[in-house]
Amino acid sequence: MLVFHLDTRSGVSPYMQLVHQVKRALRLGVLEVGDQLPTVKEVVAQLTINPNTVLKAYRELEHEGLIESRPGLGTFVTATLAGPSLRAHAALRRSLERWLKDARAAGLDRESVEALFLDVLRQAEQEGVA
């Protein structure tokens, strides 16, 4: 089951963080069509947030056609964002984990790792590599 988390320092609204986490899980194959999302009550208890925040996130995902609320049953995934490249994720993940280990050994903290990764990604996109 998907476990949500919130980063109060991110500057991203809580409902959008939930939306992004569901989409990330769909891209990585963690969630598949037919899977049930945690109930609003479960998310509220886990994160200590307003139920309307969870409802707003679920409505956004439903509007995008990714989930469907079934009264009395729950909320279920109706579409995936995982592409055909999902099989390559395991090898790429291992490579990225090695890179992260090297970055940590070089003294980079989380924020520095994120900044470096995003900078390289942006540069690659500008050069048409990514």
GUSEVO-387660 format. One line per field, with one value per residue: residue number from 1; x, y, z of N, C-alpha, C, O, CB in turn. Coordinates in Angstrom, 2 decimals. Glycine has a CB too. Example, Ala and Ser with C-alpha at 12.3 -4.5 7.8 and 13.67 -1.06 7.14 Angstrom:
residues 2
num (1_2)
nx (13.19_12.85)
ny (-5.69_-2.25)
nz (7.80_7.08)
cax (12.30_13.67)
cay (-4.50_-1.06)
caz (7.80_7.14)
cx (13.20_12.90)
cy (-3.30_0.03)
cz (7.80_7.87)
ox (14.24_13.41)
oy (-3.32_1.14)
oz (8.46_8.04)
cbx (11.31_14.08)
cby (-4.47_-0.60)
cbz (9.05_5.72)
//
This chain:
residues 130
num (1_2_3_4_5_6_7_8_9_10_11_12_13_14_15_16_17_18_19_20_21_22_23_24_25_26_27_28_29_30_31_32_33_34_35_36_37_38_39_40_41_42_43_44_45_46_47_48_49_50_51_52_53_54_55_56_57_58_59_60_61_62_63_64_65_66_67_68_69_70_71_72_73_74_75_76_77_78_79_80_81_82_83_84_85_86_87_88_89_90_91_92_93_94_95_96_97_98_99_100_101_102_103_104_105_106_107_108_109_110_111_112_113_114_115_116_117_118_119_120_121_122_123_124_125_126_127_128_129_130)
nx (0.84_0.44_2.28_1.94_3.83_4.70_6.45_7.16_8.84_9.08_7.65_5.65_2.21_0.32_-1.73_-0.91_1.51_0.60_-0.72_1.50_2.96_1.31_1.31_4.04_4.28_2.68_4.18_6.46_5.53_4.72_2.13_-0.63_-3.12_-6.25_-5.39_-5.96_-6.20_-5.08_-7.63_-9.37_-9.66_-7.60_-5.30_-5.55_-5.27_-2.67_-1.07_-1.96_-3.63_-6.00_-9.07_-10.16_-7.95_-6.90_-9.11_-9.19_-6.82_-7.36_-9.60_-8.38_-6.69_-8.64_-9.96_-7.98_-8.18_-6.89_-7.57_-10.44_-13.27_-15.19_-18.16_-18.60_-16.79_-14.15_-11.19_-9.78_-7.11_-7.16_-5.70_-2.39_0.91_3.23_5.67_6.87_9.49_9.75_10.87_13.58_14.10_15.15_17.91_18.78_18.14_19.91_22.32_21.96_21.82_24.44_25.74_24.63_25.68_28.39_28.22_27.40_29.65_31.41_30.67_28.28_25.15_21.58_20.20_22.20_22.69_20.20_20.19_22.45_21.70_19.30_20.33_22.05_20.15_18.50_20.38_20.99_18.50_18.30_20.31_19.24_19.64_18.29)
ny (-1.18_2.24_4.68_7.81_10.88_14.07_17.04_19.70_21.77_22.09_23.93_23.26_22.76_20.77_19.14_18.96_17.66_15.13_14.42_14.39_12.29_10.07_10.04_9.60_7.03_5.69_6.02_4.56_2.04_1.16_1.50_0.02_-0.44_-0.97_-1.20_-0.21_2.94_4.44_5.08_8.19_8.70_7.09_8.37_10.90_10.25_9.23_11.41_13.59_15.70_17.94_16.53_17.58_18.28_15.86_14.93_16.90_16.34_13.73_14.29_15.83_13.92_12.17_13.77_13.90_11.42_9.26_7.92_6.44_7.00_4.84_4.69_3.55_1.52_2.42_4.09_3.73_2.84_3.71_4.09_3.98_5.40_4.34_3.58_1.73_1.51_0.66_-1.80_-1.33_0.09_-1.17_-1.69_0.90_2.08_0.78_1.78_4.49_4.42_3.67_5.97_7.86_6.94_7.49_10.29_10.97_10.06_11.92_14.04_15.40_16.72_16.09_18.27_19.31_17.14_16.96_19.49_19.29_17.08_18.05_20.26_19.07_17.57_19.62_20.91_18.85_18.56_21.02_20.73_18.84_16.22_14.85)
nz (0.00_-0.69_1.02_2.22_2.53_3.88_3.07_4.80_4.28_1.59_0.06_-1.60_-1.92_0.41_-0.76_-3.42_-3.09_-2.39_-4.77_-6.52_-5.39_-5.82_-8.62_-9.08_-8.00_-9.83_-12.17_-11.56_-11.34_-8.89_-8.10_-9.68_-12.24_-10.84_-8.24_-4.84_-3.33_-0.23_2.22_2.72_5.42_6.48_5.43_6.57_9.29_9.25_8.38_9.78_8.74_7.18_6.15_3.79_2.30_1.41_-0.02_-2.02_-3.40_-4.31_-5.91_-7.90_-9.09_-9.97_-11.80_-13.71_-14.72_-13.57_-11.27_-9.59_-7.69_-5.80_-4.40_-1.12_-1.49_-2.01_-3.28_-6.43_-8.66_-12.05_-14.30_-15.68_-15.44_-16.09_-18.40_-21.30_-20.61_-18.05_-17.33_-17.44_-15.20_-12.84_-13.28_-13.81_-11.37_-9.63_-10.61_-10.12_-7.34_-6.73_-7.66_-5.91_-3.50_-3.95_-4.16_-1.57_-0.19_-1.09_0.38_-0.10_0.85_1.19_-0.06_-1.70_-3.39_-4.69_-5.95_-7.67_-9.28_-10.48_-11.83_-13.71_-15.10_-16.17_-17.81_-19.62_-20.83_-22.12_-23.96_-25.50_-24.86_-22.88)
cax (0.00_1.15_2.37_2.22_4.62_4.68_7.65_6.67_9.82_9.19_6.97_4.58_1.02_0.15_-2.54_-0.09_2.49_-0.10_-0.90_2.81_3.37_0.54_1.82_5.36_4.03_2.16_5.29_7.43_4.89_4.38_0.68_-1.08_-4.56_-6.99_-4.93_-6.75_-5.47_-5.51_-8.83_-9.16_-9.51_-6.26_-4.31_-5.71_-4.68_-1.23_-0.37_-2.57_-4.01_-7.42_-9.63_-10.39_-6.69_-6.84_-10.19_-8.79_-5.82_-8.03_-10.42_-7.46_-6.28_-9.81_-10.17_-6.97_-8.48_-5.95_-8.22_-11.89_-13.87_-16.35_-18.84_-18.71_-15.71_-12.85_-10.65_-8.99_-6.32_-7.81_-4.74_-0.99_1.83_4.44_5.88_7.54_10.85_9.70_11.78_14.94_14.23_15.96_19.33_19.02_18.07_21.19_23.33_21.71_22.17_25.90_26.08_24.25_26.68_29.59_27.93_27.43_31.06_32.08_30.23_27.07_23.93_20.40_19.92_23.25_22.44_19.07_20.60_23.33_20.92_18.40_21.13_22.49_18.96_18.12_21.38_20.80_17.28_18.62_21.17_18.49_20.11_17.27)
cay (0.00_3.51_5.44_9.21_11.69_15.49_17.83_21.04_22.76_22.05_25.04_22.69_22.56_19.36_18.35_18.69_16.63_13.85_14.16_14.02_10.98_9.05_10.00_8.96_5.60_5.17_5.97_3.54_0.73_0.83_1.38_-0.47_-0.38_-1.85_-1.04_0.70_3.96_4.54_5.88_9.55_8.57_6.55_9.40_11.94_9.73_9.07_12.68_14.62_16.82_18.13_15.62_18.28_18.25_14.55_14.92_17.75_15.59_12.62_14.87_16.21_12.68_11.63_14.65_13.53_10.08_8.28_7.15_6.49_6.76_3.95_4.86_2.37_0.56_3.07_4.80_2.75_3.29_3.36_4.26_3.95_6.32_3.57_3.34_0.47_1.52_0.24_-2.93_-0.81_0.81_-1.86_-1.44_2.34_2.35_0.34_2.74_5.73_4.17_3.75_7.39_8.52_6.54_8.28_11.69_11.07_9.91_13.18_15.04_16.11_16.45_15.88_19.45_19.41_16.06_17.39_20.62_18.79_16.25_18.89_21.09_18.22_17.24_20.81_21.12_17.80_18.89_22.16_20.24_17.82_14.88_14.20)
caz (0.00_-0.78_2.26_1.90_3.44_3.52_3.35_5.12_3.81_0.13_-0.60_-2.43_-1.08_0.80_-1.69_-4.61_-2.72_-2.48_-6.20_-7.09_-4.89_-6.54_-9.99_-9.03_-7.80_-11.10_-13.13_-11.17_-11.27_-7.50_-8.18_-10.97_-12.45_-9.94_-6.86_-4.04_-2.59_1.17_2.40_3.22_6.87_6.75_5.12_7.60_10.52_9.05_8.18_10.62_7.89_6.98_5.15_2.53_1.56_0.75_-1.00_-3.13_-4.16_-4.99_-6.98_-8.97_-9.76_-10.66_-12.95_-14.70_-15.21_-13.03_-10.21_-9.59_-6.38_-5.85_-3.11_-0.27_-1.75_-1.90_-4.44_-7.16_-9.80_-13.32_-15.40_-15.25_-16.11_-16.35_-19.82_-21.63_-20.06_-16.65_-17.11_-17.29_-13.94_-11.84_-13.57_-13.62_-9.94_-9.03_-11.04_-9.38_-5.94_-6.66_-7.81_-4.67_-2.50_-4.26_-3.83_-0.10_0.22_-1.44_1.33_-0.50_1.62_0.34_-0.88_-2.72_-4.34_-5.51_-6.78_-8.70_-10.20_-11.26_-12.72_-14.81_-15.88_-16.94_-18.85_-20.62_-21.58_-22.99_-25.03_-26.23_-24.49_-22.04)
cx (0.89_1.11_2.79_3.13_4.54_5.99_7.20_7.61_9.85_8.59_5.85_3.40_0.85_-0.67_-1.74_1.00_1.85_-0.30_0.41_3.24_2.59_1.06_3.19_5.18_3.48_3.26_6.25_6.82_4.58_2.88_0.32_-2.60_-5.23_-6.57_-5.79_-5.82_-5.91_-6.78_-8.47_-8.88_-8.11_-5.18_-4.35_-5.04_-3.16_-0.50_-0.86_-2.84_-5.52_-7.93_-9.85_-9.12_-6.57_-7.91_-9.83_-7.78_-6.49_-8.93_-9.56_-7.04_-7.44_-10.11_-9.19_-7.18_-7.58_-6.56_-9.73_-12.37_-15.11_-17.03_-19.01_-17.60_-14.32_-12.47_-9.63_-8.27_-6.99_-6.87_-3.33_-0.19_3.14_4.54_6.56_8.95_10.89_10.67_13.22_15.17_15.17_17.44_19.66_19.02_19.38_22.30_23.19_22.06_23.69_26.35_25.77_25.24_27.98_29.40_27.97_28.86_31.85_31.61_28.97_25.90_22.76_20.15_20.94_23.08_21.30_19.47_21.48_22.55_20.03_19.16_21.59_21.29_18.53_19.09_21.22_19.55_17.54_19.44_20.49_18.91_19.04_15.89)
cy (1.25_4.22_6.86_9.83_13.14_16.14_19.27_22.14_22.90_23.26_24.58_22.39_21.07_18.55_18.02_17.66_15.25_13.46_13.69_12.63_9.85_8.93_9.32_7.44_4.96_5.05_4.83_2.14_0.27_0.65_0.94_-0.35_-1.42_-1.74_-0.01_1.67_3.92_5.39_7.27_9.49_8.06_7.61_10.51_11.49_9.64_10.41_13.81_15.88_16.86_17.16_16.29_18.31_16.96_14.47_15.75_17.02_14.47_13.14_15.26_14.98_12.05_12.46_14.32_12.12_8.99_7.39_7.30_6.17_5.91_4.00_3.53_1.36_1.17_3.78_3.89_3.38_2.79_3.50_4.24_5.01_5.62_3.30_2.01_0.38_1.04_-0.91_-2.47_-0.14_0.14_-1.58_0.03_2.70_1.95_1.32_4.05_5.58_4.22_5.21_8.14_8.19_7.33_9.75_11.90_10.97_11.18_14.33_15.81_15.71_16.34_17.06_19.61_18.34_16.46_18.50_20.16_17.98_17.12_19.79_20.29_17.86_18.42_21.05_20.09_18.08_20.04_21.73_19.18_16.41_14.14_14.47)
cz (0.00_0.57_1.90_2.94_2.96_3.92_3.55_4.63_2.30_-0.58_-1.52_-1.50_-0.76_-0.21_-2.96_-4.31_-2.82_-3.94_-6.82_-6.64_-5.57_-7.96_-10.05_-8.88_-9.07_-12.14_-12.84_-11.07_-9.86_-7.38_-9.59_-11.05_-11.56_-8.49_-6.14_-3.31_-1.13_1.25_2.91_4.72_7.24_6.52_6.17_8.90_10.41_9.06_9.08_9.80_7.75_5.92_3.79_1.67_0.77_-0.34_-2.23_-4.03_-4.95_-6.11_-8.18_-9.78_-10.53_-11.91_-14.08_-15.25_-14.68_-11.95_-10.33_-8.18_-6.57_-4.48_-2.37_-0.45_-1.57_-3.19_-5.11_-8.34_-11.08_-14.51_-14.83_-16.00_-16.44_-17.85_-20.06_-21.04_-18.60_-16.36_-16.87_-15.95_-12.94_-12.05_-13.36_-12.15_-9.25_-9.38_-10.27_-7.90_-5.75_-6.74_-6.52_-3.55_-2.70_-3.88_-2.32_0.42_-0.07_-0.53_0.95_0.39_0.65_-0.59_-2.00_-3.80_-5.27_-6.46_-7.94_-9.74_-11.09_-12.23_-13.95_-15.70_-16.75_-18.09_-19.97_-21.46_-22.56_-24.19_-25.87_-25.94_-23.71_-22.56)
ox (1.95_0.06_3.87_3.20_4.34_6.56_6.89_7.23_10.59_9.00_5.17_3.58_1.20_-0.33_-1.88_1.36_2.48_-0.09_0.43_3.81_3.16_1.23_3.46_5.86_3.78_3.29_6.79_7.52_4.22_2.40_0.89_-3.27_-4.85_-7.32_-6.28_-4.80_-7.00_-6.97_-7.38_-7.98_-7.50_-4.25_-3.31_-4.33_-2.45_0.56_-0.24_-2.36_-6.22_-7.29_-9.75_-9.21_-6.19_-7.65_-10.14_-7.87_-6.20_-9.01_-9.95_-7.03_-7.25_-10.47_-9.53_-6.44_-7.50_-6.12_-10.23_-11.94_-15.98_-16.53_-19.50_-17.47_-13.42_-13.30_-8.73_-8.76_-7.34_-7.22_-3.13_-0.59_4.06_3.58_6.80_9.53_11.97_11.23_13.99_16.30_15.93_18.16_20.71_19.82_19.90_23.13_24.18_22.56_24.18_27.23_26.56_25.59_28.59_30.31_28.52_29.25_32.83_32.09_28.64_25.68_22.93_19.92_20.59_23.29_21.41_19.12_21.27_22.73_20.01_18.67_21.52_21.42_18.23_18.67_21.32_19.56_17.05_19.31_21.07_18.57_18.89_14.91)
oy (1.28_4.35_7.08_9.38_13.39_15.84_19.98_23.30_23.73_23.59_25.40_21.84_20.21_17.40_16.93_16.88_14.30_12.30_12.70_11.87_8.80_7.81_8.55_6.67_3.80_4.09_4.20_1.18_-0.89_-0.23_1.43_-0.19_-2.59_-2.13_0.93_1.28_3.43_6.31_7.48_10.16_8.54_7.74_10.99_12.27_9.94_10.54_14.87_16.97_15.93_16.99_15.63_18.35_16.97_14.00_15.35_17.07_14.29_12.50_15.05_15.01_11.48_11.91_14.44_11.67_7.91_6.26_8.16_5.19_6.21_3.41_2.54_0.44_0.51_4.03_3.36_4.33_1.61_3.07_4.46_5.45_6.23_2.83_1.25_-0.70_1.02_-0.98_-3.14_0.16_0.83_-1.26_0.36_3.54_2.68_1.65_4.64_6.52_4.75_5.64_8.97_9.05_7.78_10.38_12.89_11.69_11.48_15.46_16.78_14.53_16.49_16.87_20.00_18.61_16.32_18.47_20.58_18.18_16.94_20.06_20.77_17.85_18.25_21.36_20.44_17.85_20.02_22.27_18.66_15.49_12.92_14.00)
oz (0.62_1.19_1.33_4.08_1.77_4.96_2.59_4.58_1.77_-1.69_-2.14_-0.41_-1.58_-0.50_-3.51_-5.19_-3.29_-4.32_-7.55_-7.42_-5.85_-8.46_-10.97_-9.55_-9.36_-12.91_-13.75_-10.76_-9.66_-6.66_-10.57_-10.03_-11.54_-7.59_-6.75_-2.75_-0.83_0.46_3.45_5.23_8.20_7.32_6.61_9.53_11.37_9.67_9.13_10.11_8.15_4.88_2.76_0.44_-0.40_-1.45_-3.35_-5.25_-6.13_-7.16_-9.33_-11.02_-11.60_-12.96_-15.26_-16.13_-15.26_-11.75_-11.05_-7.56_-7.39_-3.52_-2.92_0.35_-1.04_-4.06_-4.46_-8.95_-11.20_-15.62_-13.63_-17.08_-16.99_-18.47_-19.12_-20.98_-18.00_-15.26_-16.17_-15.59_-12.26_-11.10_-12.80_-11.72_-8.41_-8.53_-9.84_-7.28_-4.75_-6.00_-6.09_-2.75_-1.73_-3.34_-1.84_1.34_0.62_-0.65_1.62_0.66_-0.56_-1.78_-3.11_-4.98_-6.49_-7.64_-9.08_-10.94_-12.31_-13.33_-15.08_-16.93_-17.93_-19.21_-21.15_-22.67_-23.68_-25.29_-26.82_-26.68_-23.86_-21.98)
cbx (-0.96_0.54_3.39_0.92_6.11_3.49_8.71_6.47_11.19_8.53_7.96_5.06_-0.25_-0.53_-3.83_0.54_3.04_-1.45_-1.40_3.88_3.17_-0.98_1.91_6.21_3.05_1.04_6.05_8.04_5.74_4.89_-0.02_-0.64_-4.91_-6.84_-3.44_-7.62_-5.69_-4.38_-9.80_-10.40_-10.58_-5.99_-4.56_-7.22_-5.27_-0.97_-0.51_-1.67_-3.33_-7.71_-10.94_-10.86_-5.49_-7.03_-11.48_-8.19_-4.73_-8.86_-11.20_-6.21_-5.73_-11.03_-10.01_-5.58_-8.42_-4.75_-7.73_-12.50_-14.22_-15.94_-20.20_-20.00_-15.84_-11.79_-10.00_-9.87_-4.85_-9.02_-5.00_-0.37_2.08_4.46_6.69_7.60_11.44_8.29_11.75_15.25_12.89_15.70_19.67_17.96_16.88_21.56_23.22_20.24_21.62_26.56_25.30_22.83_26.97_29.94_26.55_26.55_31.70_31.81_31.30_26.74_23.68_19.17_19.90_24.63_22.10_17.91_21.35_24.43_20.08_17.55_22.35_23.18_17.81_18.07_22.80_20.69_16.14_19.37_22.45_18.62_21.40_17.37)
cby (0.00_4.40_4.78_10.00_11.19_16.20_17.71_21.18_22.39_20.81_25.85_21.38_23.11_19.28_19.11_19.99_16.88_13.92_15.43_15.05_10.91_9.41_11.42_9.53_5.39_6.08_7.30_3.90_-0.27_1.92_2.73_-1.92_-0.61_-3.26_-0.62_-0.07_5.37_5.14_5.18_10.46_7.62_5.32_9.99_12.25_8.35_8.34_13.10_14.95_16.71_19.58_15.06_19.70_18.40_13.41_15.44_19.08_15.01_11.81_16.10_16.92_11.68_11.62_16.12_13.65_10.07_8.99_7.60_5.50_8.10_2.48_5.51_1.71_0.01_2.06_6.17_1.62_2.77_4.22_5.60_2.55_7.56_2.25_4.46_0.31_2.92_-0.18_-3.88_0.17_0.97_-3.37_-1.86_3.16_1.59_-1.09_2.99_6.15_2.80_2.92_8.01_8.12_5.01_8.17_12.11_9.96_8.71_13.53_15.99_15.81_17.55_15.65_20.71_19.28_14.74_17.86_21.67_17.93_15.24_19.74_21.66_16.94_16.83_22.04_21.04_16.42_19.26_23.24_19.69_18.06_14.96_14.67)
cbz (1.22_-1.88_3.27_1.80_3.52_4.20_2.18_6.61_4.31_-0.38_-1.39_-3.19_-1.79_2.14_-2.06_-5.12_-1.29_-1.76_-6.92_-6.69_-3.38_-6.54_-10.58_-7.85_-6.63_-11.63_-13.12_-9.85_-11.93_-6.52_-7.82_-11.20_-13.94_-10.38_-6.82_-3.03_-3.20_2.06_3.38_2.92_7.44_5.87_3.71_7.84_10.86_7.74_6.76_11.83_6.49_6.58_5.66_2.81_2.52_1.78_-0.38_-2.61_-3.22_-3.98_-6.45_-8.39_-8.74_-9.71_-12.52_-14.10_-16.67_-12.47_-8.80_-10.63_-5.67_-6.24_-3.32_-0.53_-3.14_-1.54_-4.02_-7.62_-9.71_-13.53_-16.18_-15.47_-15.24_-15.54_-20.44_-23.14_-20.15_-16.28_-18.32_-18.40_-13.31_-11.88_-15.01_-14.35_-9.31_-9.52_-12.55_-9.53_-5.48_-7.80_-9.00_-4.26_-2.58_-5.76_-4.38_0.54_-0.50_-2.91_1.55_-1.97_2.68_1.21_-0.02_-2.08_-3.60_-4.62_-5.94_-8.08_-9.42_-10.34_-11.98_-14.28_-14.95_-16.03_-18.26_-19.93_-20.61_-22.20_-24.46_-27.68_-23.66_-20.60)
//
